[in-house]
Amino acid sequence: MMNLIFKALADPTRREILRLLRGREMTASELSEHIKISQPTLSHHFAVLKKVELVRFRREGPFIRYAFNPAPLQDAMAWLTGILSQPADTFQNNKQPAEDPQ
């Protein structure tokens, strides 16, 4: 799942969607006022974000309201913090040997 979270975050449009949703719930049409992309493209981004549970959604009448779910991002941050807290020599010991320049 961690790989999928990082893949979802790799796209700048998805990061912007999360930034916009951070403050409040929004519908797709409210988001499209801020992000100038087609509805099918926006739906694709939502599908990726929903797959890794970075967004939640709920129906409200004919509308779907989306909200940011920070839990998967917190898990990714904990993983990164764990990696960064390793001693520096750990990284050097894991380096591949240089190829012989013959």
Gaussian input, Z-matrix of N, CA and C with variables (Angstrom, degrees):
# hf/3-21g

backbone

0 1
 N
 C     1     B1
 C     2     B2     1     A1
 N     3     B3     2     A2     1     D1
 C     4     B4     3     A3     2     D2
 C     5     B5     4     A4     3     D3
 N     6     B6     5     A5     4     D4
 C     7     B7     6     A6     5     D5
 C     8     B8     7     A7     6     D6
 N     9     B9     8     A8     7     D7
 C    10    B10     9     A9     8     D8
 C    11    B11    10    A10     9     D9
 N    12    B12    11    A11    10    D10
 C    13    B13    12    A12    11    D11
 C    14    B14    13    A13    12    D12
 N    15    B15    14    A14    13    D13
 C    16    B16    15    A15    14    D14
 C    17    B17    16    A16    15    D15
 N    18    B18    17    A17    16    D16
 C    19    B19    18    A18    17    D17
 C    20    B20    19    A19    18    D18
 N    21    B21    20    A20    19    D19
 C    22    B22    21    A21    20    D20
 C    23    B23    22    A22    21    D21
 N    24    B24    23    A23    22    D22
 C    25    B25    24    A24    23    D23
 C    26    B26    25    A25    24    D24
 N    27    B27    26    A26    25    D25
 C    28    B28    27    A27    26    D26
 C    29    B29    28    A28    27    D27
 N    30    B30    29    A29    28    D28
 C    31    B31    30    A30    29    D29
 C    32    B32    31    A31    30    D30
 N    33    B33    32    A32    31    D31
 C    34    B34    33    A33    32    D32
 C    35    B35    34    A34    33    D33
 N    36    B36    35    A35    34    D34
 C    37    B37    36    A36    35    D35
 C    38    B38    37    A37    36    D36
 N    39    B39    38    A38    37    D37
 C    40    B40    39    A39    38    D38
 C    41    B41    40    A40    39    D39
 N    42    B42    41    A41    40    D40
 C    43    B43    42    A42    41    D41
 C    44    B44    43    A43    42    D42
 N    45    B45    44    A44    43    D43
 C    46    B46    45    A45    44    D44
 C    47    B47    46    A46    45    D45
 N    48    B48    47    A47    46    D46
 C    49    B49    48    A48    47    D47
 C    50    B50    49    A49    48    D48
 N    51    B51    50    A50    49    D49
 C    52    B52    51    A51    50    D50
 C    53    B53    52    A52    51    D51
 N    54    B54    53    A53    52    D52
 C    55    B55    54    A54    53    D53
 C    56    B56    55    A55    54    D54
 N    57    B57    56    A56    55    D55
 C    58    B58    57    A57    56    D56
 C    59    B59    58    A58    57    D57
 N    60    B60    59    A59    58    D58
 C    61    B61    60    A60    59    D59
 C    62    B62    61    A61    60    D60
 N    63    B63    62    A62    61    D61
 C    64    B64    63    A63    62    D62
 C    65    B65    64    A64    63    D63
 N    66    B66    65    A65    64    D64
 C    67    B67    66    A66    65    D65
 C    68    B68    67    A67    66    D66
 N    69    B69    68    A68    67    D67
 C    70    B70    69    A69    68    D68
 C    71    B71    70    A70    69    D69
 N    72    B72    71    A71    70    D70
 C    73    B73    72    A72    71    D71
 C    74    B74    73    A73    72    D72
 N    75    B75    74    A74    73    D73
 C    76    B76    75    A75    74    D74
 C    77    B77    76    A76    75    D75
 N    78    B78    77    A77    76    D76
 C    79    B79    78    A78    77    D77
 C    80    B80    79    A79    78    D78
 N    81    B81    80    A80    79    D79
 C    82    B82    81    A81    80    D80
 C    83    B83    82    A82    81    D81
 N    84    B84    83    A83    82    D82
 C    85    B85    84    A84    83    D83
 C    86    B86    85    A85    84    D84
 N    87    B87    86    A86    85    D85
 C    88    B88    87    A87    86    D86
 C    89    B89    88    A88    87    D87
 N    90    B90    89    A89    88    D88
 C    91    B91    90    A90    89    D89
 C    92    B92    91    A91    90    D90
 N    93    B93    92    A92    91    D91
 C    94    B94    93    A93    92    D92
 C    95    B95    94    A94    93    D93
 N    96    B96    95    A95    94    D94
 C    97    B97    96    A96    95    D95
 C    98    B98    97    A97    96    D96
 N    99    B99    98    A98    97    D97
 C   100   B100    99    A99    98    D98
 C   101   B101   100   A100    99    D99
 N   102   B102   101   A101   100   D100
 C   103   B103   102   A102   101   D101
 C   104   B104   103   A103   102   D102
 N   105   B105   104   A104   103   D103
 C   106   B106   105   A105   104   D104
 C   107   B107   106   A106   105   D105
 N   108   B108   107   A107   106   D106
 C   109   B109   108   A108   107   D107
 C   110   B110   109   A109   108   D108
 N   111   B111   110   A110   109   D109
 C   112   B112   111   A111   110   D110
 C   113   B113   112   A112   111   D111
 N   114   B114   113   A113   112   D112
 C   115   B115   114   A114   113   D113
 C   116   B116   115   A115   114   D114
 N   117   B117   116   A116   115   D115
 C   118   B118   117   A117   116   D116
 C   119   B119   118   A118   117   D117
 N   120   B120   119   A119   118   D118
 C   121   B121   120   A120   119   D119
 C   122   B122   121   A121   120   D120
 N   123   B123   122   A122   121   D121
 C   124   B124   123   A123   122   D122
 C   125   B125   124   A124   123   D123
 N   126   B126   125   A125   124   D124
 C   127   B127   126   A126   125   D125
 C   128   B128   127   A127   126   D126
 N   129   B129   128   A128   127   D127
 C   130   B130   129   A129   128   D128
 C   131   B131   130   A130   129   D129
 N   132   B132   131   A131   130   D130
 C   133   B133   132   A132   131   D131
 C   134   B134   133   A133   132   D132
 N   135   B135   134   A134   133   D133
 C   136   B136   135   A135   134   D134
 C   137   B137   136   A136   135   D135
 N   138   B138   137   A137   136   D136
 C   139   B139   138   A138   137   D137
 C   140   B140   139   A139   138   D138
 N   141   B141   140   A140   139   D139
 C   142   B142   141   A141   140   D140
 C   143   B143   142   A142   141   D141
 N   144   B144   143   A143   142   D142
 C   145   B145   144   A144   143   D143
 C   146   B146   145   A145   144   D144
 N   147   B147   146   A146   145   D145
 C   148   B148   147   A147   146   D146
 C   149   B149   148   A148   147   D147
 N   150   B150   149   A149   148   D148
 C   151   B151   150   A150   149   D149
 C   152   B152   151   A151   150   D150
 N   153   B153   152   A152   151   D151
 C   154   B154   153   A153   152   D152
 C   155   B155   154   A154   153   D153
 N   156   B156   155   A155   154   D154
 C   157   B157   156   A156   155   D155
 C   158   B158   157   A157   156   D156
 N   159   B159   158   A158   157   D157
 C   160   B160   159   A159   158   D158
 C   161   B161   160   A160   159   D159
 N   162   B162   161   A161   160   D160
 C   163   B163   162   A162   161   D161
 C   164   B164   163   A163   162   D162
 N   165   B165   164   A164   163   D163
 C   166   B166   165   A165   164   D164
 C   167   B167   166   A166   165   D165
 N   168   B168   167   A167   166   D166
 C   169   B169   168   A168   167   D167
 C   170   B170   169   A169   168   D168
 N   171   B171   170   A170   169   D169
 C   172   B172   171   A171   170   D170
 C   173   B173   172   A172   171   D171
 N   174   B174   173   A173   172   D172
 C   175   B175   174   A174   173   D173
 C   176   B176   175   A175   174   D174
 N   177   B177   176   A176   175   D175
 C   178   B178   177   A177   176   D176
 C   179   B179   178   A178   177   D177
 N   180   B180   179   A179   178   D178
 C   181   B181   180   A180   179   D179
 C   182   B182   181   A181   180   D180
 N   183   B183   182   A182   181   D181
 C   184   B184   183   A183   182   D182
 C   185   B185   184   A184   183   D183
 N   186   B186   185   A185   184   D184
 C   187   B187   186   A186   185   D185
 C   188   B188   187   A187   186   D186
 N   189   B189   188   A188   187   D187
 C   190   B190   189   A189   188   D188
 C   191   B191   190   A190   189   D189
 N   192   B192   191   A191   190   D190
 C   193   B193   192   A192   191   D191
 C   194   B194   193   A193   192   D192
 N   195   B195   194   A194   193   D193
 C   196   B196   195   A195   194   D194
 C   197   B197   196   A196   195   D195
 N   198   B198   197   A197   196   D196
 C   199   B199   198   A198   197   D197
 C   200   B200   199   A199   198   D198
 N   201   B201   200   A200   199   D199
 C   202   B202   201   A201   200   D200
 C   203   B203   202   A202   201   D201
 N   204   B204   203   A203   202   D202
 C   205   B205   204   A204   203   D203
 C   206   B206   205   A205   204   D204
 N   207   B207   206   A206   205   D205
 C   208   B208   207   A207   206   D206
 C   209   B209   208   A208   207   D207
 N   210   B210   209   A209   208   D208
 C   211   B211   210   A210   209   D209
 C   212   B212   211   A211   210   D210
 N   213   B213   212   A212   211   D211
 C   214   B214   213   A213   212   D212
 C   215   B215   214   A214   213   D213
 N   216   B216   215   A215   214   D214
 C   217   B217   216   A216   215   D215
 C   218   B218   217   A217   216   D216
 N   219   B219   218   A218   217   D217
 C   220   B220   219   A219   218   D218
 C   221   B221   220   A220   219   D219
 N   222   B222   221   A221   220   D220
 C   223   B223   222   A222   221   D221
 C   224   B224   223   A223   222   D222
 N   225   B225   224   A224   223   D223
 C   226   B226   225   A225   224   D224
 C   227   B227   226   A226   225   D225
 N   228   B228   227   A227   226   D226
 C   229   B229   228   A228   227   D227
 C   230   B230   229   A229   228   D228
 N   231   B231   230   A230   229   D229
 C   232   B232   231   A231   230   D230
 C   233   B233   232   A232   231   D231
 N   234   B234   233   A233   232   D232
 C   235   B235   234   A234   233   D233
 C   236   B236   235   A235   234   D234
 N   237   B237   236   A236   235   D235
 C   238   B238   237   A237   236   D236
 C   239   B239   238   A238   237   D237
 N   240   B240   239   A239   238   D238
 C   241   B241   240   A240   239   D239
 C   242   B242   241   A241   240   D240
 N   243   B243   242   A242   241   D241
 C   244   B244   243   A243   242   D242
 C   245   B245   244   A244   243   D243
 N   246   B246   245   A245   244   D244
 C   247   B247   246   A246   245   D245
 C   248   B248   247   A247   246   D246
 N   249   B249   248   A248   247   D247
 C   250   B250   249   A249   248   D248
 C   251   B251   250   A250   249   D249
 N   252   B252   251   A251   250   D250
 C   253   B253   252   A252   251   D251
 C   254   B254   253   A253   252   D252
 N   255   B255   254   A254   253   D253
 C   256   B256   255   A255   254   D254
 C   257   B257   256   A256   255   D255
 N   258   B258   257   A257   256   D256
 C   259   B259   258   A258   257   D257
 C   260   B260   259   A259   258   D258
 N   261   B261   260   A260   259   D259
 C   262   B262   261   A261   260   D260
 C   263   B263   262   A262   261   D261
 N   264   B264   263   A263   262   D262
 C   265   B265   264   A264   263   D263
 C   266   B266   265   A265   264   D264
 N   267   B267   266   A266   265   D265
 C   268   B268   267   A267   266   D266
 C   269   B269   268   A268   267   D267
 N   270   B270   269   A269   268   D268
 C   271   B271   270   A270   269   D269
 C   272   B272   271   A271   270   D270
 N   273   B273   272   A272   271   D271
 C   274   B274   273   A273   272   D272
 C   275   B275   274   A274   273   D273
 N   276   B276   275   A275   274   D274
 C   277   B277   276   A276   275   D275
 C   278   B278   277   A277   276   D276
 N   279   B279   278   A278   277   D277
 C   280   B280   279   A279   278   D278
 C   281   B281   280   A280   279   D279
 N   282   B282   281   A281   280   D280
 C   283   B283   282   A282   281   D281
 C   284   B284   283   A283   282   D282
 N   285   B285   284   A284   283   D283
 C   286   B286   285   A285   284   D284
 C   287   B287   286   A286   285   D285
 N   288   B288   287   A287   286   D286
 C   289   B289   288   A288   287   D287
 C   290   B290   289   A289   288   D288
 N   291   B291   290   A290   289   D289
 C   292   B292   291   A291   290   D290
 C   293   B293   292   A292   291   D291
 N   294   B294   293   A293   292   D292
 C   295   B295   294   A294   293   D293
 C   296   B296   295   A295   294   D294
 N   297   B297   296   A296   295   D295
 C   298   B298   297   A297   296   D296
 C   299   B299   298   A298   297   D297
 N   300   B300   299   A299   298   D298
 C   301   B301   300   A300   299   D299
 C   302   B302   301   A301   300   D300
 N   303   B303   302   A302   301   D301
 C   304   B304   303   A303   302   D302
 C   305   B305   304   A304   303   D303

   B1=1.4476
   B2=1.5284
   B3=1.3511
   B4=1.4639
   B5=1.5268
   B6=1.3411
   B7=1.4647
   B8=1.5231
   B9=1.3303
   B10=1.4618
   B11=1.5247
   B12=1.3228
   B13=1.4692
   B14=1.5235
   B15=1.3332
   B16=1.4642
   B17=1.5287
   B18=1.3238
   B19=1.4661
   B20=1.5300
   B21=1.3230
   B22=1.4672
   B23=1.5210
   B24=1.3215
   B25=1.4617
   B26=1.5254
   B27=1.3195
   B28=1.4654
   B29=1.5252
   B30=1.3056
   B31=1.4608
   B32=1.5310
   B33=1.3387
   B34=1.4653
   B35=1.5316
   B36=1.3152
   B37=1.4670
   B38=1.5169
   B39=1.3260
   B40=1.4647
   B41=1.5297
   B42=1.3210
   B43=1.4722
   B44=1.5269
   B45=1.3124
   B46=1.4730
   B47=1.5257
   B48=1.3090
   B49=1.4673
   B50=1.5214
   B51=1.3233
   B52=1.4650
   B53=1.5237
   B54=1.3216
   B55=1.4635
   B56=1.5262
   B57=1.3221
   B58=1.4691
   B59=1.5246
   B60=1.3168
   B61=1.4615
   B62=1.5223
   B63=1.3024
   B64=1.4614
   B65=1.5197
   B66=1.3141
   B67=1.4545
   B68=1.5185
   B69=1.3451
   B70=1.4638
   B71=1.5213
   B72=1.3130
   B73=1.4680
   B74=1.5259
   B75=1.3215
   B76=1.4619
   B77=1.5216
   B78=1.3190
   B79=1.4587
   B80=1.5270
   B81=1.3187
   B82=1.4646
   B83=1.5207
   B84=1.3061
   B85=1.4683
   B86=1.5276
   B87=1.3299
   B88=1.4755
   B89=1.5309
   B90=1.3285
   B91=1.4630
   B92=1.5247
   B93=1.3199
   B94=1.4644
   B95=1.5257
   B96=1.3267
   B97=1.4704
   B98=1.5280
   B99=1.3133
   B100=1.4637
   B101=1.5244
   B102=1.3218
   B103=1.4614
   B104=1.5224
   B105=1.2908
   B106=1.4637
   B107=1.5298
   B108=1.3460
   B109=1.4584
   B110=1.5214
   B111=1.3091
   B112=1.4647
   B113=1.5321
   B114=1.3233
   B115=1.4647
   B116=1.5357
   B117=1.3494
   B118=1.4738
   B119=1.5365
   B120=1.3263
   B121=1.4627
   B122=1.5247
   B123=1.3293
   B124=1.4621
   B125=1.5295
   B126=1.3149
   B127=1.4740
   B128=1.5219
   B129=1.3228
   B130=1.4738
   B131=1.5294
   B132=1.3328
   B133=1.4677
   B134=1.5310
   B135=1.3365
   B136=1.4664
   B137=1.5246
   B138=1.3210
   B139=1.4654
   B140=1.5306
   B141=1.3280
   B142=1.4703
   B143=1.5281
   B144=1.3329
   B145=1.4641
   B146=1.5273
   B147=1.3402
   B148=1.4645
   B149=1.5283
   B150=1.3177
   B151=1.4691
   B152=1.5239
   B153=1.3287
   B154=1.4694
   B155=1.5300
   B156=1.3186
   B157=1.4662
   B158=1.5279
   B159=1.3469
   B160=1.4625
   B161=1.5268
   B162=1.3242
   B163=1.4691
   B164=1.5199
   B165=1.3189
   B166=1.4664
   B167=1.5178
   B168=1.3069
   B169=1.4558
   B170=1.5120
   B171=1.3279
   B172=1.4645
   B173=1.5198
   B174=1.3080
   B175=1.4670
   B176=1.5109
   B177=1.3194
   B178=1.4584
   B179=1.5252
   B180=1.3269
   B181=1.4696
   B182=1.5201
   B183=1.3327
   B184=1.4663
   B185=1.5348
   B186=1.3249
   B187=1.4589
   B188=1.5298
   B189=1.3139
   B190=1.4615
   B191=1.5202
   B192=1.3224
   B193=1.4693
   B194=1.5227
   B195=1.3297
   B196=1.4566
   B197=1.5211
   B198=1.3373
   B199=1.4604
   B200=1.5289
   B201=1.3045
   B202=1.4606
   B203=1.5282
   B204=1.3237
   B205=1.4614
   B206=1.5282
   B207=1.3299
   B208=1.4679
   B209=1.5300
   B210=1.3216
   B211=1.4681
   B212=1.5333
   B213=1.3437
   B214=1.4673
   B215=1.5307
   B216=1.3147
   B217=1.4570
   B218=1.5267
   B219=1.3116
   B220=1.4673
   B221=1.5250
   B222=1.3223
   B223=1.4689
   B224=1.5347
   B225=1.3361
   B226=1.4656
   B227=1.5314
   B228=1.3188
   B229=1.4655
   B230=1.5300
   B231=1.3175
   B232=1.4707
   B233=1.5231
   B234=1.3242
   B235=1.4561
   B236=1.5251
   B237=1.3411
   B238=1.4647
   B239=1.5187
   B240=1.3106
   B241=1.4605
   B242=1.5223
   B243=1.3248
   B244=1.4570
   B245=1.5153
   B246=1.3238
   B247=1.4636
   B248=1.5231
   B249=1.3181
   B250=1.4617
   B251=1.5162
   B252=1.3076
   B253=1.4617
   B254=1.5328
   B255=1.3287
   B256=1.4639
   B257=1.5267
   B258=1.3229
   B259=1.4617
   B260=1.5266
   B261=1.3153
   B262=1.4674
   B263=1.5186
   B264=1.3267
   B265=1.4626
   B266=1.5240
   B267=1.3408
   B268=1.4647
   B269=1.5219
   B270=1.3324
   B271=1.4604
   B272=1.5229
   B273=1.3288
   B274=1.4565
   B275=1.5255
   B276=1.3241
   B277=1.4635
   B278=1.5190
   B279=1.3321
   B280=1.4640
   B281=1.5197
   B282=1.3268
   B283=1.4644
   B284=1.5261
   B285=1.3192
   B286=1.4500
   B287=1.5182
   B288=1.3274
   B289=1.4593
   B290=1.5285
   B291=1.3213
   B292=1.4697
   B293=1.5136
   B294=1.3278
   B295=1.4653
   B296=1.5241
   B297=1.3095
   B298=1.4614
   B299=1.5291
   B300=1.3468
   B301=1.4705
   B302=1.5142
   B303=1.2897
   B304=1.4784
   B305=1.4483
   A1=111.46
   A2=116.47
   A3=119.73
   A4=111.02
   A5=117.66
   A6=120.59
   A7=111.06
   A8=116.47
   A9=120.02
   A10=111.81
   A11=116.93
   A12=120.21
   A13=109.47
   A14=116.83
   A15=119.61
   A16=111.36
   A17=116.98
   A18=120.11
   A19=110.04
   A20=116.89
   A21=120.31
   A22=110.88
   A23=116.94
   A24=121.42
   A25=112.99
   A26=117.52
   A27=120.95
   A28=112.56
   A29=117.47
   A30=121.00
   A31=110.64
   A32=118.20
   A33=120.29
   A34=113.92
   A35=117.96
   A36=120.00
   A37=110.38
   A38=117.01
   A39=119.83
   A40=111.28
   A41=116.49
   A42=118.51
   A43=110.40
   A44=117.19
   A45=120.49
   A46=110.57
   A47=118.29
   A48=121.63
   A49=109.63
   A50=117.23
   A51=120.56
   A52=111.32
   A53=116.72
   A54=120.31
   A55=110.52
   A56=115.94
   A57=120.30
   A58=111.76
   A59=116.79
   A60=120.71
   A61=112.78
   A62=116.84
   A63=120.44
   A64=111.80
   A65=117.13
   A66=120.40
   A67=115.39
   A68=116.73
   A69=118.64
   A70=110.92
   A71=114.76
   A72=120.36
   A73=108.84
   A74=116.06
   A75=120.94
   A76=109.65
   A77=115.75
   A78=120.90
   A79=108.11
   A80=115.69
   A81=120.25
   A82=110.69
   A83=116.73
   A84=118.59
   A85=111.52
   A86=118.12
   A87=120.35
   A88=110.17
   A89=116.20
   A90=119.54
   A91=111.43
   A92=116.81
   A93=119.60
   A94=112.57
   A95=117.91
   A96=120.53
   A97=110.36
   A98=117.04
   A99=122.30
   A100=112.87
   A101=115.78
   A102=121.57
   A103=107.09
   A104=116.98
   A105=121.40
   A106=111.07
   A107=115.22
   A108=121.63
   A109=108.28
   A110=115.55
   A111=120.01
   A112=110.48
   A113=115.68
   A114=121.26
   A115=111.91
   A116=118.69
   A117=117.83
   A118=112.71
   A119=117.02
   A120=120.34
   A121=110.47
   A122=116.29
   A123=120.48
   A124=110.06
   A125=116.83
   A126=120.72
   A127=111.50
   A128=115.94
   A129=119.71
   A130=110.53
   A131=116.75
   A132=120.25
   A133=110.87
   A134=116.90
   A135=119.93
   A136=110.70
   A137=117.42
   A138=120.71
   A139=110.93
   A140=116.18
   A141=120.21
   A142=109.88
   A143=117.07
   A144=121.36
   A145=111.94
   A146=116.95
   A147=120.26
   A148=110.95
   A149=116.96
   A150=121.01
   A151=111.18
   A152=116.68
   A153=120.20
   A154=111.57
   A155=115.42
   A156=123.66
   A157=114.00
   A158=117.13
   A159=120.36
   A160=111.62
   A161=116.84
   A162=120.48
   A163=109.34
   A164=114.12
   A165=122.06
   A166=105.92
   A167=115.55
   A168=118.89
   A169=110.10
   A170=114.34
   A171=120.28
   A172=107.90
   A173=114.50
   A174=120.28
   A175=109.51
   A176=114.62
   A177=121.64
   A178=106.00
   A179=115.15
   A180=119.53
   A181=109.07
   A182=117.18
   A183=119.63
   A184=113.31
   A185=116.98
   A186=120.95
   A187=111.80
   A188=114.86
   A189=121.54
   A190=105.88
   A191=115.58
   A192=121.16
   A193=107.72
   A194=115.47
   A195=122.33
   A196=109.79
   A197=115.97
   A198=121.80
   A199=108.92
   A200=115.74
   A201=122.87
   A202=109.74
   A203=116.44
   A204=122.55
   A205=107.17
   A206=118.35
   A207=120.50
   A208=115.06
   A209=119.25
   A210=120.97
   A211=113.93
   A212=120.31
   A213=118.73
   A214=112.40
   A215=116.71
   A216=120.21
   A217=110.67
   A218=116.32
   A219=120.18
   A220=110.36
   A221=117.18
   A222=120.91
   A223=110.43
   A224=116.48
   A225=121.15
   A226=110.57
   A227=116.58
   A228=120.43
   A229=110.62
   A230=117.22
   A231=120.52
   A232=110.15
   A233=116.96
   A234=120.91
   A235=110.18
   A236=116.86
   A237=120.63
   A238=111.40
   A239=116.84
   A240=120.76
   A241=110.41
   A242=116.82
   A243=120.78
   A244=111.96
   A245=116.53
   A246=121.01
   A247=110.24
   A248=116.57
   A249=120.65
   A250=112.97
   A251=117.71
   A252=119.77
   A253=112.33
   A254=116.78
   A255=119.47
   A256=109.19
   A257=117.73
   A258=120.01
   A259=111.29
   A260=116.34
   A261=121.59
   A262=112.19
   A263=118.58
   A264=119.81
   A265=112.18
   A266=117.09
   A267=120.59
   A268=109.90
   A269=115.89
   A270=120.14
   A271=110.53
   A272=117.38
   A273=120.96
   A274=111.33
   A275=117.08
   A276=120.34
   A277=112.09
   A278=117.41
   A279=120.85
   A280=112.85
   A281=118.45
   A282=121.13
   A283=109.98
   A284=114.50
   A285=120.23
   A286=108.51
   A287=118.42
   A288=119.58
   A289=110.91
   A290=115.00
   A291=119.30
   A292=109.21
   A293=114.44
   A294=119.09
   A295=109.92
   A296=115.97
   A297=120.91
   A298=108.06
   A299=119.52
   A300=122.05
   A301=114.82
   A302=121.46
   A303=125.50
   A304=111.01
   D1=-35.05
   D2=-177.73
   D3=-58.87
   D4=-41.14
   D5=178.67
   D6=-60.14
   D7=-39.75
   D8=-179.89
   D9=-68.58
   D10=-33.92
   D11=177.05
   D12=-64.02
   D13=-47.76
   D14=179.85
   D15=-64.70
   D16=-36.23
   D17=177.18
   D18=-64.98
   D19=-41.49
   D20=178.00
   D21=-62.53
   D22=-39.67
   D23=-178.35
   D24=-76.94
   D25=-14.12
   D26=-178.31
   D27=-68.56
   D28=-23.13
   D29=-176.82
   D30=-88.74
   D31=126.04
   D32=-178.12
   D33=-63.64
   D34=-30.72
   D35=178.37
   D36=-66.84
   D37=-41.95
   D38=178.43
   D39=-66.56
   D40=-36.80
   D41=176.09
   D42=-64.05
   D43=-38.04
   D44=178.37
   D45=-67.57
   D46=-39.42
   D47=176.07
   D48=-58.52
   D49=-47.03
   D50=179.66
   D51=-63.42
   D52=-39.10
   D53=178.52
   D54=-61.60
   D55=-43.87
   D56=179.93
   D57=-67.03
   D58=-37.00
   D59=-178.84
   D60=-79.01
   D61=-13.50
   D62=-177.38
   D63=-58.16
   D64=-36.09
   D65=-176.24
   D66=-87.60
   D67=-26.97
   D68=-175.52
   D69=-167.35
   D70=164.59
   D71=173.68
   D72=-70.80
   D73=147.98
   D74=177.48
   D75=-145.39
   D76=152.97
   D77=172.05
   D78=-86.64
   D79=167.07
   D80=177.07
   D81=-59.88
   D82=-38.62
   D83=-178.75
   D84=-69.85
   D85=-34.52
   D86=175.04
   D87=-65.56
   D88=-40.98
   D89=178.23
   D90=-65.11
   D91=-38.77
   D92=-177.81
   D93=-67.66
   D94=-15.97
   D95=173.23
   D96=-69.67
   D97=-26.62
   D98=-178.36
   D99=-98.84
   D100=-29.87
   D101=-177.77
   D102=-117.45
   D103=114.33
   D104=-174.76
   D105=-86.81
   D106=79.26
   D107=175.76
   D108=-135.78
   D109=162.22
   D110=-178.28
   D111=-70.34
   D112=159.42
   D113=178.91
   D114=-60.42
   D115=-43.48
   D116=178.26
   D117=-62.31
   D118=-37.15
   D119=178.67
   D120=-67.52
   D121=-41.47
   D122=177.35
   D123=-62.50
   D124=-41.21
   D125=177.54
   D126=-60.99
   D127=-39.53
   D128=177.42
   D129=-61.61
   D130=-45.29
   D131=179.38
   D132=-62.39
   D133=-40.75
   D134=177.25
   D135=-62.13
   D136=-40.50
   D137=-179.92
   D138=-60.35
   D139=-42.87
   D140=179.00
   D141=-64.91
   D142=-45.69
   D143=-178.23
   D144=-66.94
   D145=-36.41
   D146=177.85
   D147=-69.37
   D148=-36.98
   D149=-178.75
   D150=-58.52
   D151=-37.24
   D152=179.70
   D153=-99.34
   D154=10.37
   D155=174.22
   D156=62.12
   D157=27.45
   D158=175.19
   D159=-79.18
   D160=-16.67
   D161=172.66
   D162=-127.37
   D163=144.59
   D164=171.60
   D165=-108.67
   D166=160.96
   D167=176.99
   D168=-146.18
   D169=154.83
   D170=176.62
   D171=-147.98
   D172=147.45
   D173=177.48
   D174=-82.59
   D175=138.02
   D176=174.58
   D177=-135.89
   D178=93.81
   D179=-173.79
   D180=63.13
   D181=-129.37
   D182=-179.04
   D183=-82.08
   D184=-2.50
   D185=-174.46
   D186=-104.58
   D187=154.94
   D188=170.45
   D189=-112.15
   D190=125.82
   D191=179.49
   D192=-103.82
   D193=130.08
   D194=-178.58
   D195=-105.77
   D196=146.49
   D197=178.53
   D198=-140.91
   D199=149.97
   D200=177.40
   D201=-73.56
   D202=134.11
   D203=175.01
   D204=-114.51
   D205=106.11
   D206=-174.07
   D207=-75.87
   D208=-13.16
   D209=-173.23
   D210=-54.52
   D211=-49.50
   D212=179.50
   D213=-63.20
   D214=-34.01
   D215=178.52
   D216=-69.01
   D217=-36.27
   D218=176.15
   D219=-65.23
   D220=-37.69
   D221=176.49
   D222=-63.22
   D223=-42.70
   D224=178.98
   D225=-64.69
   D226=-40.46
   D227=178.65
   D228=-65.03
   D229=-39.84
   D230=177.86
   D231=-62.85
   D232=-40.21
   D233=178.19
   D234=-63.90
   D235=-46.20
   D236=178.84
   D237=-62.34
   D238=-42.12
   D239=179.05
   D240=-61.22
   D241=-39.86
   D242=177.34
   D243=-62.20
   D244=-41.84
   D245=178.27
   D246=-64.88
   D247=-45.13
   D248=-176.94
   D249=-71.37
   D250=-20.40
   D251=-178.93
   D252=-84.79
   D253=-4.67
   D254=176.90
   D255=-70.20
   D256=147.65
   D257=177.24
   D258=-59.22
   D259=146.82
   D260=-177.06
   D261=-58.08
   D262=-35.58
   D263=-178.68
   D264=-66.75
   D265=-19.41
   D266=175.58
   D267=-62.30
   D268=-40.55
   D269=179.47
   D270=-66.75
   D271=-40.76
   D272=-179.14
   D273=-67.00
   D274=-36.25
   D275=179.88
   D276=-69.40
   D277=-21.43
   D278=-178.84
   D279=-92.04
   D280=-0.50
   D281=-179.59
   D282=-68.82
   D283=145.68
   D284=175.26
   D285=-75.35
   D286=144.72
   D287=177.60
   D288=-64.16
   D289=144.13
   D290=178.77
   D291=-66.48
   D292=145.86
   D293=178.02
   D294=-71.64
   D295=146.88
   D296=178.27
   D297=-70.88
   D298=122.85
   D299=-174.42
   D300=-75.73
   D301=8.34
   D302=-176.29
   D303=-24.10

